[in-house]
């Protein structure tokens, strides 16, 4: 799956799902995230979910 083929709505849905997962799993790993949420998205979406998790963790650490 190419990220360029994603819609802004799908990316927003993934960002919301990852943020909610992180709130419930503050010490969770990217692998656990992919296992928990992967079934809700395209099978090739794992790297996108991991990237969103990285961005969310970075933003929260910076306090933004």
Buried (B, 14 or more C-beta within 10 A) or exposed (E): EEEEEBEEEBEEBBBEBBBEBBEEEEEBEBEEBBEBBBEEBEEEBBEBBBBBBEEBBEEEEEEE
